[in-house]
Amino acid sequence: MTQAADKPAQKSPNAPTDETVLSVKHYTDRMFAFRITRPGAFRFRSGEFVMIGLEGPTGKPLLRAYSIASPSWDEELEFFSIKVPDGPLTSKLQSIQPGDTVLLGRKSTGTLVHDALTPGRRLYLFSTGTGIAPFASIIRDPDTYERFEQVILTHTCREVGELKYGQELVAALPDDPLVGEHAHRLVHYTTVTREPWHNQKRITTCMEDGQLYSDLGVPPLDPAVDRVMVCGSMDMINDIKALTENAGFKEGSNAHPAEFVIEKAFVG
């Protein structure tokens, strides 16, 4: 037998990298956030997603798409995850602790990026649940405020406690060294569907009955000035897609920018 046969198998150059968990924060029994190390060569645009995972019982990686919640300039990578008790990955991922290893894909992608939208005046970011993750990246990116005069982040959750991640994020924005001076141009609009809240309804209902626009003091969606990004439950995505298309918006992509984009690969 030759010596070469005894060498451990080489990892594929495209294989996920091993990253270290830096912090974990549980918000509810359904949602948690975590931060991991970022490889020096890893590049992404704010709003993109990447494959994240753990080694499976057979040694084969368990991977799924996760939107990156940290902005593109951050030295660490942040993620906001749902907990699925029977989920092959999330049932295990929710138990990670600082110092543990998480697998990170080498390439990010996605449609929730500025390059997929044509220039506009006002940017709407519609999210449900953990679908706020890509927008956590976008609202902390200086480029967002160079492109748009106003940014409206909506977050709809089942329970009040599930809003906390977004609330903490927005509350910290004025102290952000890169975008703090623009924090006043961000509007955070929250709704809750299954618990008492000052706005207890779906965001789509707020759009249909006009409450969203009257509360914000802005005219209804207008493809001439407004741009839209959507991430969250499939029902919400489909409903808002229909509402925007009925208003005359066209769906954009990296290859063909237009007035609205949705994230098809990530459903939170």
C-alpha positions in Angstrom: 0.0 0.0 0.0 1.3 3.4 -0.9 1.6 6.4 1.5 -0.9 8.4 -0.6 -3.6 5.9 0.1 -3.3 6.7 3.9 -3.7 10.5 3.4 -7.1 11.9 4.5 -9.4 12.9 1.7 -8.9 16.4 0.4 -11.8 18.8 0.7 -13.2 20.1 -2.5 -12.3 23.7 -3.2 -16.1 24.4 -3.4 -16.8 22.7 -0.1 -18.3 24.8 2.8 -15.8 26.4 5.2 -15.7 25.7 8.9 -16.7 28.9 10.8 -16.8 29.5 14.6 -20.0 30.5 16.4 -19.3 33.9 18.2 -22.6 34.6 19.8 -26.2 33.3 20.1 -29.3 35.1 21.2 -32.8 33.5 21.6 -35.7 35.8 21.1 -38.6 33.5 21.5 -39.2 29.7 21.4 -39.5 30.1 17.6 -36.7 32.6 16.7 -33.0 33.1 17.4 -30.0 35.0 16.0 -26.4 34.0 15.8 -23.1 35.4 14.6 -20.2 33.5 13.1 -16.7 34.3 11.9 -16.3 35.6 8.4 -13.6 34.3 6.1 -11.3 37.0 4.7 -12.2 36.0 1.1 -16.0 35.9 1.6 -17.7 38.7 -0.3 -21.4 39.5 -0.6 -23.9 42.2 -1.4 -26.2 43.3 1.4 -29.5 41.4 1.0 -28.0 38.2 -0.4 -28.2 34.7 1.1 -25.7 31.9 1.5 -25.8 28.2 2.4 -25.4 27.5 6.1 -25.3 24.2 7.9 -23.9 21.5 10.2 -22.2 18.2 9.6 -24.9 15.5 9.4 -24.9 12.1 11.2 -23.4 10.4 8.1 -20.8 13.1 7.7 -22.7 14.7 4.8 -23.4 18.4 5.4 -26.9 19.5 6.2 -27.3 22.8 4.4 -30.1 25.4 3.7 -30.3 28.9 2.4 -30.0 31.7 5.0 -30.2 35.4 4.3 -27.2 37.3 5.7 -28.5 39.7 8.3 -25.2 41.6 8.7 -24.3 44.4 6.3 -21.6 43.7 3.6 -19.0 45.7 5.6 -19.3 43.8 8.8 -16.3 41.7 9.9 -18.7 39.0 11.2 -21.7 37.2 9.7 -25.1 37.4 11.4 -28.1 35.2 10.8 -31.7 35.3 12.1 -33.3 31.8 12.2 -36.6 30.2 12.9 -36.7 27.1 15.1 -38.4 24.0 13.5 -38.7 21.2 16.1 -38.7 18.5 13.3 -36.4 20.3 10.9 -33.4 18.3 9.8 -31.2 21.4 10.3 -32.9 23.9 12.5 -33.8 21.4 15.1 -30.0 21.0 15.7 -28.9 24.6 14.7 -31.0 26.1 17.5 -28.7 24.3 20.1 -25.4 25.9 18.9 -23.2 27.6 21.4 -20.3 30.0 21.1 -17.2 28.1 20.0 -19.2 25.5 18.0 -18.5 25.0 14.3 -21.0 26.0 11.6 -20.6 25.3 7.8 -20.6 28.3 5.5 -21.0 28.1 1.7 -18.4 29.9 -0.3 -20.8 31.9 -2.6 -23.7 34.2 -1.9 -26.5 35.1 -4.2 -30.0 36.4 -4.3 -32.4 39.0 -5.8 -32.9 41.3 -2.7 -30.1 43.6 -3.8 -30.1 47.2 -5.0 -28.7 46.1 -8.4 -32.1 44.4 -9.2 -34.0 47.6 -8.8 -34.2 50.7 -11.0 -33.6 54.1 -9.2 -36.5 55.4 -7.1 -37.3 57.8 -4.3 -38.8 55.5 -1.6 -37.8 51.9 -0.7 -40.3 49.5 0.9 -39.0 46.4 2.6 -41.9 44.1 3.4 -41.1 41.2 5.8 -42.7 38.5 7.9 -41.0 36.5 10.7 -37.4 35.8 10.0 -37.8 37.3 6.5 -36.6 40.5 8.1 -33.0 39.1 7.9 -31.9 40.4 4.5 -33.4 43.8 5.4 -31.4 43.9 8.6 -28.4 43.9 6.2 -29.9 46.5 3.8 -30.9 49.1 6.4 -27.3 49.1 7.7 -25.8 49.6 4.3 -24.8 53.2 3.5 -25.6 52.5 -0.2 -29.2 52.2 0.7 -29.4 55.8 1.8 -27.4 57.0 -1.2 -30.0 55.5 -3.5 -33.3 56.3 -1.6 -34.7 59.3 0.2 -36.8 57.2 2.5 -36.8 53.6 3.6 -39.9 51.9 5.0 -39.3 48.6 6.8 -42.5 46.6 7.6 -42.4 43.6 9.9 -45.3 41.3 10.5 -45.1 38.5 13.1 -47.5 36.2 14.9 -46.5 37.3 18.4 -45.3 40.6 19.9 -42.1 39.0 21.1 -41.1 38.1 17.6 -40.8 41.8 16.7 -37.9 42.3 19.2 -35.1 41.5 16.8 -36.2 44.2 14.4 -37.0 46.6 17.2 -33.5 46.3 18.7 -31.9 46.7 15.3 -33.8 49.9 14.5 -33.2 51.3 18.0 -29.5 50.9 17.6 -29.3 52.5 14.1 -28.8 56.1 15.3 -25.5 55.0 16.9 -24.3 53.1 13.9 -21.0 54.6 12.7 -21.8 54.3 9.0 -25.5 55.0 8.7 -26.5 56.7 12.0 -26.9 60.1 10.4 -29.5 58.6 8.1 -31.5 56.8 10.8 -34.3 59.4 10.7 -35.0 58.4 7.1 -35.9 54.9 8.1 -39.5 54.1 9.2 -40.2 50.9 11.1 -43.9 49.7 10.7 -44.9 46.6 12.7 -48.0 44.5 12.8 -48.9 41.4 14.8 -51.5 38.8 13.8 -52.1 36.5 16.8 -51.7 38.8 19.9 -53.1 42.2 21.0 -51.0 45.0 19.4 -51.7 48.5 18.3 -51.8 47.2 14.8 -53.2 43.7 14.9 -53.6 42.7 11.2 -51.7 41.5 8.3 -49.5 44.0 6.4 -51.4 43.1 3.2 -54.7 44.2 4.8 -53.0 47.5 5.8 -52.1 48.0 2.2 -55.5 47.1 0.8 -57.5 49.2 3.2 -55.1 52.1 3.0 -54.0 52.2 6.7 -50.4 51.7 5.9 -50.3 54.8 3.7 -52.4 57.0 6.0 -50.3 55.9 9.1 -47.1 56.9 7.2 -48.5 60.0 5.6 -47.5 58.8 2.1 -49.4 58.2 -1.1 -50.2 54.6 -2.2 -47.6 52.5 -4.0 -46.5 54.2 -7.2 -44.1 52.6 -9.7 -42.9 56.0 -10.7 -41.2 56.7 -7.3 -41.5 53.6 -5.1 -39.4 50.4 -5.1 -40.3 47.2 -3.2 -38.5 44.2 -1.8 -40.4 41.3 -0.2 -39.2 38.4 2.0 -41.1 36.1 4.3 -44.0 33.6 4.1 -45.0 32.4 0.7 -48.6 33.6 1.2 -47.4 37.2 2.0 -45.0 37.2 -0.9 -47.7 36.1 -3.4 -50.2 38.6 -2.0 -47.8 41.6 -2.2 -46.6 40.5 -5.6 -50.2 40.6 -6.8 -50.8 44.0 -5.1 -47.7 45.6 -6.6 -48.3 44.1 -10.1 -51.9 45.4 -10.0 -50.4 48.9 -9.2 -48.3 48.7 -12.3 -45.0 47.4 -10.9 -42.8 45.1 -12.8 -40.6 42.4 -11.2 -36.9 42.9 -11.5 -33.8 40.7 -11.3 -30.0 41.1 -11.4 -30.1 40.9 -15.2 -33.1 43.1 -15.7 -33.7 45.6 -12.9 -37.3 46.8 -12.4 -39.6 48.1 -9.6 -40.0 45.2 -7.2 -38.1 42.0 -6.2 -39.0 39.0 -4.1 -36.7 36.3 -2.5 -37.8 33.0 -4.0 -35.1 30.9 -2.4 -35.8 32.0 1.2 -39.1 31.5 3.0 -39.1 32.4 6.7 
